[in-house]
């Protein structure tokens, strides 16, 4: 190369020393010019051609590689390869300078490859998110481990190039640094192991609603990475939880509810026990007019009358025999109301039960499942049901318990 350029420089009739300098300068200029040309060709023709072909493809998945600039970053290899291959020729005779330039070019190419691999792996993550399996098996943690390995090997190779040693020599000398590396990457190692356990046991996935009281987290999982799990709380704040904390501690995952046929409603109303009594004939007649329990009242009244007659019970005393109570009739009404409610899943547990009396009265618990599991609609259904039960309790001559307020004391004193 230098001889070819030197032949033409001599035609200008300048001195030997000047000819050598000019020849060297022209050679370096030619290398830089070729590098620039290769860069233009790679970015403006090859990369644009790839983008054009990707744009005409029927799938949109390959567009993700364009968004992450995988091909754009790879295009920077073209001028680096030209520079690496030709600059030593231009610097012939300057062995030390040529070696430095060659090493610098090689380091630059390794860096480009590392960044290109990083972009490629990021694109793989985005492509994987387009598949349903990504909701159950996130791979971001595994990809981050691959990135760590790639960057680690890349740095080792760069150090080997700079020191002019083989990578195996560098790796063999790092044995003493194992303890330090273990300390530096402690969270990454713990997170990686925890991530494998979480994924293999399907304990958590993107989109799951989880509760982690220890960290104040209550919301949807938006990201499962190597060392952390990001949770968007229902107030739109973000809680970041260490991955290994989910294994070492406990958390509640609502995925089972989301995958089931209903969302549980479990709530009680408290009856003032002073308002509980046997039903009189007037009350039985009044309750018979309520559509939901008219058949129940008729059947129950006949059953009780038959039982008392067959056993010869003296009905003149209310303590003798069997009788309807207003609280029992109210429970029957609640059960019938729920069985006729269009938003209650009748195939799951449907229960109205009496719990142990407390200082707050007699709890009547409703244990049912709403068909609609969406939070807002679920709360609407639950509220409508208990609005009705609270309002209708008075029709059964029952009083609901609540602690006395200022108005209660004012009325008592007046």
C-alpha positions as CSV (number, residue, x, y, z in Angstrom):
1,X,0.0,0.0,0.0
2,X,2.7,2.4,1.0
3,X,4.8,1.5,-2.1
4,X,1.9,2.1,-4.4
5,X,1.3,5.6,-2.9
6,X,5.0,6.4,-2.7
7,X,5.4,5.7,-6.4
8,X,3.0,8.5,-7.3
9,X,4.3,11.0,-4.7
10,X,7.8,10.7,-6.2
11,X,6.5,12.0,-9.5
12,X,6.1,15.5,-7.8
13,X,9.9,15.6,-7.3
14,X,9.9,16.4,-3.6
15,X,12.6,15.2,-1.2
16,X,12.8,11.6,0.2
17,X,12.0,12.7,3.7
18,X,9.0,14.8,2.7
19,X,7.9,12.0,0.4
20,X,7.8,9.6,3.3
21,X,5.7,12.0,5.5
22,X,3.3,12.7,2.7
23,X,3.0,9.1,1.8
24,X,2.2,8.2,5.4
25,X,-0.4,11.0,5.6
26,X,-2.1,10.0,2.4
27,X,-2.2,6.4,3.5
28,X,-3.8,7.4,6.8
29,X,-6.3,9.7,5.0
30,X,-7.2,6.9,2.6
31,X,-7.9,4.5,5.5
32,X,-10.1,7.1,7.2
33,X,-11.9,7.8,4.0
34,X,-12.6,4.1,3.4
35,X,-13.8,3.8,6.9
36,X,-16.2,6.7,6.4
37,X,-17.4,5.3,3.1
38,X,-18.0,1.9,4.7
39,X,-19.9,3.5,7.5
40,X,-22.1,5.4,5.0
41,X,-22.7,2.2,3.0
42,X,-23.6,0.2,6.1
43,X,-26.0,2.7,7.6
44,X,-27.6,4.3,4.6
45,X,-27.8,1.3,2.3
46,X,-27.5,-2.0,4.2
47,X,-29.4,-0.9,7.3
48,X,-32.1,0.9,5.4
49,X,-32.5,-2.1,3.1
50,X,-33.0,-4.3,6.1
51,X,-35.5,-1.9,7.6
52,X,-37.4,-1.8,4.3
53,X,-37.5,-5.6,4.1
54,X,-38.6,-5.8,7.8
55,X,-41.3,-3.3,7.1
56,X,-42.7,-5.4,4.3
57,X,-42.9,-8.5,6.3
58,X,-46.3,-9.8,7.5
59,X,-45.3,-10.1,11.2
60,X,-44.7,-7.1,13.5
61,X,-42.3,-9.0,15.8
62,X,-39.2,-8.3,13.6
63,X,-40.0,-4.6,13.9
64,X,-38.9,-4.8,17.5
65,X,-35.3,-5.4,16.4
66,X,-35.6,-2.1,14.5
67,X,-37.0,-0.3,17.5
68,X,-34.1,-1.5,19.7
69,X,-31.6,-0.4,16.9
70,X,-29.9,-3.8,16.7
71,X,-29.0,-3.4,13.1
72,X,-28.0,0.2,13.5
73,X,-25.5,-0.7,16.2
74,X,-24.1,-3.6,14.2
75,X,-23.5,-1.2,11.3
76,X,-20.8,0.5,13.3
77,X,-18.7,-2.6,12.9
78,X,-18.1,-1.8,9.2
79,X,-15.8,1.2,9.6
80,X,-14.2,-0.5,12.6
81,X,-13.3,-3.6,10.6
82,X,-11.9,-1.4,7.8
83,X,-9.9,0.6,10.3
84,X,-8.7,-2.5,12.1
85,X,-7.6,-4.2,8.9
86,X,-6.0,-1.3,7.0
87,X,-4.6,1.1,9.5
88,X,-1.7,-1.2,10.5
89,X,-0.7,-1.2,6.8
90,X,-0.7,2.6,6.8
91,X,1.4,2.6,9.9
92,X,3.9,0.1,8.6
93,X,7.3,0.7,10.2
94,X,5.7,2.1,13.4
95,X,5.1,-1.2,15.2
96,X,4.2,0.1,18.6
97,X,1.8,2.7,17.3
98,X,0.2,0.2,14.9
99,X,-0.2,-2.3,17.8
100,X,-1.9,0.4,20.0
101,X,-4.2,1.4,17.1
102,X,-5.0,-2.3,16.4
103,X,-5.8,-3.0,20.1
104,X,-8.0,0.2,20.3
105,X,-9.9,-0.9,17.2
106,X,-10.4,-4.4,18.6
107,X,-11.7,-3.0,21.9
108,X,-14.1,-0.7,20.0
109,X,-15.4,-3.7,18.0
110,X,-15.9,-5.7,21.1
111,X,-17.8,-2.8,22.7
112,X,-20.0,-2.6,19.6
113,X,-20.7,-6.3,19.8
114,X,-21.6,-6.1,23.5
115,X,-24.0,-3.2,22.9
116,X,-25.5,-5.0,19.9
117,X,-26.1,-8.2,22.0
118,X,-27.6,-6.1,24.7
119,X,-30.1,-4.6,22.2
120,X,-30.8,-8.0,20.8
121,X,-31.6,-9.4,24.2
122,X,-33.9,-6.5,25.0
123,X,-35.7,-7.1,21.8
124,X,-36.1,-10.8,22.7
125,X,-37.8,-9.7,26.0
126,X,-40.2,-7.5,24.1
127,X,-41.0,-10.2,21.5
128,X,-41.6,-12.8,24.3
129,X,-44.1,-10.4,26.0
130,X,-46.3,-10.8,22.9
131,X,-47.0,-14.4,23.8
132,X,-49.5,-15.6,26.4
133,X,-46.9,-17.8,28.1
134,X,-45.0,-14.6,29.2
135,X,-47.7,-13.9,31.8
136,X,-46.9,-17.2,33.6
137,X,-43.2,-17.5,32.9
138,X,-41.3,-14.2,32.8
139,X,-37.8,-14.4,31.3
140,X,-36.4,-11.0,32.1
141,X,-34.5,-12.4,35.1
142,X,-32.8,-15.1,32.9
143,X,-32.0,-12.5,30.2
144,X,-30.4,-10.3,32.8
145,X,-28.2,-13.2,33.9
146,X,-27.2,-13.7,30.2
147,X,-26.4,-10.0,30.0
148,X,-24.2,-10.2,33.1
149,X,-22.3,-13.2,31.6
150,X,-21.9,-11.5,28.2
151,X,-20.6,-8.3,29.7
152,X,-18.3,-10.2,32.1
153,X,-16.8,-12.1,29.2
154,X,-16.6,-9.0,27.1
155,X,-14.7,-7.1,29.8
156,X,-12.3,-10.1,30.3
157,X,-11.6,-10.1,26.6
158,X,-11.0,-6.3,26.5
159,X,-8.6,-6.6,29.4
160,X,-6.8,-9.5,27.7
161,X,-6.5,-7.3,24.5
162,X,-5.2,-4.3,26.4
163,X,-2.6,-6.5,28.3
164,X,-1.9,-8.6,25.2
165,X,-2.7,-11.8,27.2
166,X,-5.1,-14.7,26.5
167,X,-8.5,-14.5,28.2
168,X,-7.7,-17.8,29.9
169,X,-4.8,-16.1,31.6
170,X,-7.1,-13.3,32.9
171,X,-9.7,-15.8,34.1
172,X,-7.1,-17.9,35.9
173,X,-5.9,-14.9,37.8
174,X,-9.4,-14.0,39.0
175,X,-9.7,-17.0,41.4
176,X,-8.8,-14.8,44.3
177,X,-11.5,-12.4,43.4
178,X,-14.3,-15.0,43.7
179,X,-15.2,-13.9,47.2
180,X,-15.3,-10.3,46.2
181,X,-17.5,-11.1,43.2
182,X,-19.8,-13.2,45.3
183,X,-20.3,-10.2,47.6
184,X,-20.8,-7.7,44.7
185,X,-23.3,-9.9,43.0
186,X,-25.0,-11.2,46.2
187,X,-28.4,-9.7,45.3
188,X,-28.1,-10.8,41.7
189,X,-27.4,-14.4,42.8
190,X,-30.1,-14.5,45.4
191,X,-32.5,-12.9,43.0
192,X,-31.7,-15.4,40.2
193,X,-32.2,-18.4,42.5
194,X,-35.4,-16.9,43.9
195,X,-36.6,-16.1,40.3
196,X,-36.1,-19.7,39.3
197,X,-38.2,-20.8,42.3
198,X,-40.9,-18.3,41.6
199,X,-41.2,-19.1,37.9
200,X,-40.9,-22.9,38.2
201,X,-43.5,-23.0,41.0
202,X,-45.7,-20.4,39.1
203,X,-45.9,-18.4,42.3
204,X,-46.0,-15.0,40.6
205,X,-46.4,-13.7,37.1
206,X,-46.9,-10.4,35.2
207,X,-50.3,-9.0,35.8
208,X,-51.0,-10.9,39.1
209,X,-52.7,-9.0,41.9
210,X,-50.5,-9.5,45.0
211,X,-50.5,-8.3,48.6
212,X,-47.2,-8.0,50.5
213,X,-48.0,-6.2,53.8
214,X,-44.4,-6.2,54.9
215,X,-43.5,-3.8,52.1
216,X,-46.8,-2.0,51.9
217,X,-47.5,-3.5,48.4
218,X,-51.0,-4.1,47.2
219,X,-51.5,-4.1,43.5
220,X,-50.6,-5.6,40.1
221,X,-47.2,-7.1,39.2
222,X,-45.7,-5.0,36.3
223,X,-42.2,-6.5,36.1
224,X,-40.3,-9.5,37.4
225,X,-36.6,-9.0,37.0
226,X,-33.4,-10.6,38.2
227,X,-33.3,-8.8,41.6
228,X,-36.6,-7.0,42.0
229,X,-40.4,-7.3,41.5
230,X,-42.2,-4.1,40.6
231,X,-45.7,-3.8,41.8
232,X,-48.1,-1.0,40.8
233,X,-50.3,-0.3,43.8
234,X,-53.9,0.7,43.4
235,X,-53.0,4.3,44.2
236,X,-50.6,4.1,41.1
237,X,-47.5,4.2,43.3
238,X,-44.8,1.7,42.5
239,X,-43.4,-0.6,45.2
240,X,-40.1,-2.4,44.4
241,X,-39.7,-5.7,46.3
242,X,-36.4,-7.8,46.3
243,X,-37.1,-11.1,44.5
244,X,-35.6,-13.2,47.3
245,X,-37.9,-11.5,49.8
246,X,-40.9,-13.3,48.2
247,X,-39.2,-16.6,48.9
248,X,-38.0,-15.9,52.4
249,X,-41.3,-14.3,53.4
250,X,-44.9,-14.7,52.6
251,X,-47.3,-12.9,50.2
252,X,-50.9,-13.3,49.0
253,X,-51.5,-13.8,45.2
254,X,-55.1,-13.3,44.1
255,X,-54.5,-15.2,40.8
256,X,-56.6,-18.1,42.1
257,X,-59.6,-15.8,42.5
258,X,-59.1,-14.3,39.1
259,X,-59.0,-17.7,37.5
260,X,-62.0,-19.0,39.4
261,X,-65.7,-18.5,38.6
262,X,-66.4,-16.0,41.3
263,X,-65.0,-13.5,43.9
264,X,-65.9,-14.1,47.5
265,X,-68.2,-11.9,49.5
266,X,-67.9,-12.5,53.2
267,X,-69.5,-10.0,55.4
268,X,-71.7,-9.9,58.5
269,X,-74.5,-7.7,59.8
270,X,-75.1,-7.5,63.6
271,X,-78.6,-7.9,65.0
272,X,-79.5,-6.4,68.4
273,X,-80.4,-9.4,70.4
274,X,-83.1,-7.5,72.3
275,X,-85.1,-7.3,69.1
276,X,-85.1,-11.1,68.5
277,X,-88.5,-12.8,69.3
278,X,-91.0,-15.5,68.4
279,X,-93.3,-14.6,65.5
280,X,-96.9,-13.8,66.3
281,X,-99.8,-14.7,64.0
282,X,-99.9,-11.1,62.8
283,X,-96.2,-11.3,62.0
284,X,-96.6,-14.6,60.2
285,X,-99.4,-13.2,58.1
286,X,-97.3,-10.1,57.3
287,X,-94.3,-12.2,56.3
288,X,-96.4,-14.4,54.1
289,X,-96.9,-11.3,51.8
290,X,-93.2,-11.1,51.1
291,X,-92.6,-12.9,47.7
292,X,-89.2,-14.4,48.4
293,X,-90.4,-16.3,51.5
294,X,-94.1,-16.7,51.0
295,X,-93.6,-20.4,50.1
296,X,-91.1,-20.8,53.0
297,X,-93.6,-19.4,55.5
298,X,-96.4,-21.6,54.3
299,X,-94.2,-24.8,54.4
300,X,-92.6,-24.0,57.7
301,X,-95.8,-23.1,59.4
302,X,-97.5,-26.3,58.3
303,X,-94.4,-28.3,59.4
304,X,-94.3,-26.6,62.8
305,X,-98.1,-27.0,63.3
306,X,-97.9,-30.7,62.3
307,X,-95.0,-31.3,64.7
308,X,-96.7,-29.6,67.7
309,X,-99.9,-31.4,67.1
310,X,-98.3,-34.8,66.8
311,X,-96.3,-34.3,69.9
312,X,-99.2,-32.9,71.9
313,X,-97.4,-29.6,72.7
314,X,-99.3,-27.1,74.9
315,X,-99.1,-24.1,72.6
316,X,-100.5,-21.7,75.2
317,X,-97.0,-21.2,76.4
318,X,-94.6,-19.8,73.8
319,X,-91.7,-21.8,75.4
320,X,-93.3,-25.0,74.4
321,X,-92.9,-26.7,71.0
322,X,-91.5,-25.2,67.9
323,X,-92.2,-21.6,66.6
324,X,-91.0,-19.3,63.9
325,X,-88.6,-16.5,65.0
326,X,-88.1,-13.2,63.3
327,X,-84.4,-13.7,63.0
328,X,-84.7,-17.2,61.5
329,X,-87.3,-15.9,59.0
330,X,-84.9,-13.0,58.2
331,X,-82.1,-15.5,57.5
332,X,-84.5,-17.5,55.2
333,X,-85.3,-14.2,53.4
334,X,-81.6,-13.4,53.0
335,X,-80.9,-16.8,51.5
336,X,-83.8,-16.7,49.1
337,X,-82.9,-13.1,48.0
338,X,-79.3,-14.2,47.2
339,X,-80.5,-17.3,45.3
340,X,-82.6,-15.1,43.1
341,X,-79.8,-12.5,42.6
342,X,-78.6,-12.5,39.0
343,X,-75.0,-11.6,39.9
344,X,-74.4,-14.4,42.5
345,X,-72.7,-17.6,41.3
346,X,-75.1,-20.4,42.4
347,X,-72.5,-23.1,41.6
348,X,-70.2,-22.0,44.4
349,X,-70.8,-21.8,48.1
350,X,-73.9,-19.9,48.9
351,X,-74.4,-19.6,52.7
352,X,-76.2,-17.4,55.2
353,X,-75.2,-18.4,58.8
354,X,-75.5,-17.3,62.4
355,X,-72.2,-16.8,64.2
356,X,-71.4,-16.8,67.9
357,X,-73.1,-13.8,69.7
358,X,-70.7,-11.1,70.7
359,X,-70.9,-7.9,72.7
360,X,-71.9,-6.2,69.4
361,X,-74.9,-8.4,68.9
362,X,-75.7,-11.5,66.9
363,X,-73.7,-11.7,63.7
364,X,-75.5,-13.0,60.6
365,X,-72.8,-13.8,58.0
366,X,-73.2,-13.9,54.3
367,X,-70.7,-16.2,52.4
368,X,-71.2,-16.0,48.7
369,X,-69.4,-15.5,45.4
370,X,-70.0,-12.7,42.9
371,X,-69.9,-13.6,39.2
372,X,-68.2,-10.3,38.3
373,X,-64.7,-10.2,39.7
374,X,-63.8,-6.7,38.6
375,X,-63.1,-4.6,41.7
376,X,-65.5,-1.7,41.0
377,X,-68.3,-4.0,39.9
378,X,-67.7,-6.4,42.8
379,X,-67.9,-3.6,45.3
380,X,-71.1,-2.3,43.7
381,X,-72.7,-5.7,43.9
382,X,-71.6,-6.2,47.5
383,X,-72.8,-2.8,48.6
384,X,-76.2,-3.2,46.8
385,X,-76.8,-6.5,48.6
386,X,-76.1,-5.2,52.1
387,X,-77.9,-1.9,51.4
388,X,-81.0,-4.0,50.9
389,X,-80.4,-6.3,53.9
390,X,-79.8,-3.3,56.3
391,X,-82.9,-1.5,55.0
392,X,-85.2,-4.6,55.1
393,X,-84.3,-5.8,58.6
394,X,-86.9,-3.5,60.1
395,X,-89.6,-5.4,58.2
396,X,-88.9,-8.4,60.4
397,X,-89.1,-6.3,63.6
398,X,-85.3,-6.5,64.0
399,X,-82.9,-3.8,65.0
400,X,-79.3,-3.7,63.8
401,X,-76.7,-3.1,66.4
402,X,-74.4,-0.1,66.5
403,X,-72.7,1.7,69.3
404,X,-74.6,4.7,70.7
405,X,-73.9,8.1,69.2
406,X,-74.3,11.6,70.5
407,X,-77.9,11.7,69.2
408,X,-78.8,8.5,71.2
409,X,-77.5,10.1,74.4
410,X,-79.3,13.4,73.6
411,X,-82.6,11.5,73.1
412,X,-82.2,9.6,76.3
413,X,-81.6,12.7,78.3
414,X,-84.4,14.8,76.8
